[in-house]
Amino acid sequence: MMYSLVRSLLFRLDPELAHDLTIYGLSALKGVLRLLAEGKKGKPVRAFGIEFAGPLGLAAGLDKNARIGSLWAAFGFGFVEVGTVTPRPQAGNPKPRLFRLPEREAIINRMGFNNEGMERVRERLLRDPRVVPIGINAGKNRDTPNDRAYEDYIAVMDRLYDLGDYFVVNVSSPNTVGLRDLQRGESLSRLLGEVYRWRRGKRPRKPVLLKLAPEIEGEALEEVARLCEGNDMDGVILTNTLKVEGGGLSGRPLFPISNRRIEEWRAVSSLPVVGVGGIFSLRDAEEKMGRGAVLTEVLTGFVYRGWDLFRTS
Ligand SMILES: Cc1cc2nc3c(=O)[nH]c(=O)nc-3n(C[C@H](O)[C@H](O)[C@H](O)COP(=O)(O)O)c2cc1C
């Protein structure tokens, strides 16, 4: 079926309602998704010591609670990043908090890490028939002060350690007050130092990546690179949404900005990059790989293009 038909129905609904209905609908179709997923033959890609079923994954934020989990592979995704997951469940910001900008093929969101918490996500991932690798994107609860934020990130990664193929320290959402301060100087140094100490005792070693905002550039980006390298991080995800009035902007307008960040990063560090922001076709994903990304992710492009995204070039 053409996704454009499905989209014309979904886009008549409030965006968050359309999202929730999609997730519930797909949950009811898990048997079918599993068959489809197992029948997919992608081009495997090796990165971070893991074999991914394809170079384009689902970005964090669409399946925050791992309700579909690795079964998103049915549409063509080579891996799935669930979350952001916080230690305790939280409601997020008041609604409405999700807005489509169809003329710009963009979305503005200020969800605020609404999620069911790490215990529910653990239960779901334990039941998950694993068909492609799963990344777990960790965040802090809203009421955890920044000087104790590391406790939340470590709590989530530790509790879900056996269930994730890679982990993400997400310090770049514009919708949790003060979160982005963790991307800089002393705060980031402390956070990554604590993550480093925690990981020393963990076996097997699994990749941990840092997800950054598109506003981090120039000297700030170089400083982040030195801190990542000094604390044995495995790579970065570039980028999260761009802060605008009303929330974070994603989709088409982010494409050139996140591409520039990938190139900038490659110029200052050899740590691998996962490229995300504004992908609307496989060709867009290839362009990010051409600029130096080892893997790519998409969210907004999938809302606009659905499974057709994997067919168009
Ligand atoms: C509705 C929505 C919710 C998101 N939630 C999260 C999140 O919980 N954690 C996160 O790291 N990124 C989140 N993101 C950011 C995406 O993972 C991605 O970095 C960003 O949207 C750029 O990619 P895109 O242009 O393909 O959407 C969210 C994005 C959107 C649109």
The ligand as an SDF file (V2000), in Angstrom:
LIG
                    3D

 31 33  0  0  0  0  0  0  0  0999 V2000
    8.5230   13.9190   18.0000 C   0  0  0  0  0  0  0  0  0  0  0  0
    9.9900   13.7690   18.2290 C   0  0  0  0  0  0  0  0  0  0  0  0
   10.4490   13.2220   19.4280 C   0  0  0  0  0  0  0  0  0  0  0  0
   11.8060   13.0540   19.6510 C   0  0  0  0  0  0  0  0  0  0  0  0
   12.2220   12.5000   20.8150 N   0  0  0  0  0  0  0  0  0  0  0  0
   13.5500   12.2730   21.0140 C   0  0  0  0  0  0  0  0  0  0  0  0
   14.0020   11.6250   22.1890 C   0  0  0  0  0  0  0  0  0  0  0  0
   13.2130   11.2290   23.0430 O   0  0  0  0  0  0  0  0  0  0  0  0
   15.3340   11.4420   22.3290 N   0  0  0  0  0  0  0  0  0  0  0  0
   16.2480   11.8340   21.3840 C   0  0  0  0  0  0  0  0  0  0  0  0
   17.4460   11.6180   21.5560 O   0  0  0  0  0  0  0  0  0  0  0  0
   15.8400   12.4490   20.2540 N   0  0  0  0  0  0  0  0  0  0  0  0
   14.5240   12.6640   20.0510 C   0  0  0  0  0  0  0  0  0  0  0  0
   14.1100   13.2740   18.9010 N   0  0  0  0  0  0  0  0  0  0  0  0
   15.1330   13.7070   17.9160 C   0  0  0  0  0  0  0  0  0  0  0  0
   15.3530   12.6720   16.8060 C   0  0  0  0  0  0  0  0  0  0  0  0
   15.8600   11.4590   17.3130 O   0  0  0  0  0  0  0  0  0  0  0  0
   16.3160   13.2110   15.7400 C   0  0  0  0  0  0  0  0  0  0  0  0
   17.5780   13.4230   16.3350 O   0  0  0  0  0  0  0  0  0  0  0  0
   15.8480   14.5180   15.1250 C   0  0  0  0  0  0  0  0  0  0  0  0
   14.4480   14.5330   14.9890 O   0  0  0  0  0  0  0  0  0  0  0  0
   16.4660   14.7640   13.7480 C   0  0  0  0  0  0  0  0  0  0  0  0
   16.1310   13.7250   12.8530 O   0  0  0  0  0  0  0  0  0  0  0  0
   14.9180   13.8450   11.7850 P   0  0  0  0  0  0  0  0  0  0  0  0
   15.1050   15.1390   11.0510 O   0  0  0  0  0  0  0  0  0  0  0  0
   15.0640   12.6200   10.9120 O   0  0  0  0  0  0  0  0  0  0  0  0
   13.6570   13.8130   12.5820 O   0  0  0  0  0  0  0  0  0  0  0  0
   12.7440   13.4610   18.6570 C   0  0  0  0  0  0  0  0  0  0  0  0
   12.2820   14.0190   17.4600 C   0  0  0  0  0  0  0  0  0  0  0  0
   10.9240   14.1720   17.2250 C   0  0  0  0  0  0  0  0  0  0  0  0
   10.4590   14.7680   15.9360 C   0  0  0  0  0  0  0  0  0  0  0  0
  1  2  1  0
  2  3  1  0
  2 30  2  0
  3  4  2  0
  4  5  1  0
  4 28  1  0
  5  6  2  0
  6  7  1  0
  6 13  1  0
  7  8  2  0
  7  9  1  0
  9 10  1  0
 10 11  2  0
 10 12  1  0
 12 13  2  0
 13 14  1  0
 14 15  1  0
 14 28  1  0
 15 16  1  0
 16 17  1  0
 16 18  1  0
 18 19  1  0
 18 20  1  0
 20 21  1  0
 20 22  1  0
 22 23  1  0
 23 24  1  0
 24 25  2  0
 24 26  1  0
 24 27  1  0
 28 29  2  0
 29 30  1  0
 30 31  1  0
M  END
$$$$
